[in-house]
Amino acid sequence: MITNITLQEVKLHCRIDESDTLEDSLLQVYIDAALEACQKHIGKSFDKQEFTPAIKAGCLMYIAHLYENREMVTTNAVNEVPLAISSLWSVYRDPAIY
């Protein structure tokens, strides 16, 4: 799997201090999960040419969503983010994927 998203980019997006390495392995799992989810959503594997800024933005949003909502139960209101992610990814979606 191509990983065109760095830990530094994720930390910047999630407002995590770059020197804080405590959660690096967790963030890497989220990076891998976001790339996998995106490829499943669009119905194809992407290479370097297909990894567009919109796909990357959607992946960063998905990673931040996973990071901020990692608990199974919460007392806080949870806002659904996938609509924004889906709108970024859907333009690359294979028409045969439902």
Secondary structure, 3 states (H helix, E strand, C coil): CCCCCCHHHHHHHHCCCCCCCCCHHHHHHHHHHHHHHHHHHHCCCCCCCCCCHHHHHHHHHHHHHHHHCCCCCCCCCCCCCHHHHHHHHHHHCCCCCC
